[in-house]
Amino acid sequence: MTSPASTPTSAPGDMPTVDSLSYEQARDELIRVVSVLEQGGTTLEESLALWERGEALATRCEEWLIGAKARLDAARGAAAAE
């Protein structure tokens, strides 16, 4: 699947940029981010960075899903035209 266009999102440290992640990678990382936030025990600054990363990951997942839906709609339209 061709990756949807998105604005590059820088990542802290050695983490890959959000726009380079596949749907599965973004989803799995989002699950980890939510888990860390739910557990607590991080500083305010760490929590904010995680929240921002989580928002970017959720947006990336949504981009992939919108792209997949568009491809399905196009395939259905082509099949109906036959």
C-alpha positions, 0 to 999 in steps of 0.5 A: 500500500502506498503511504498516504501523504502527511506532514513529517512529524519529528520524533523524540530521540531515536524514534522514527518519524510518525509519517514513516510508520506503517498502520500496524507500527503506528497502531502498536506504538499508540497502544504502548503510549496509551498504556504508559500514560494510563500507568502514570509515574511519568513526569509532566514533561514526559506525559506531554511528550507522550500525549503529543506522540499519541495524537500524531500516531492516532492521526497517522492511523486515521490517514491509513484507514482513510486511504484504505477506504478510498482504495476499497471505494475505488475498487468497488466503483471499478467492479460496478462499472464492469 
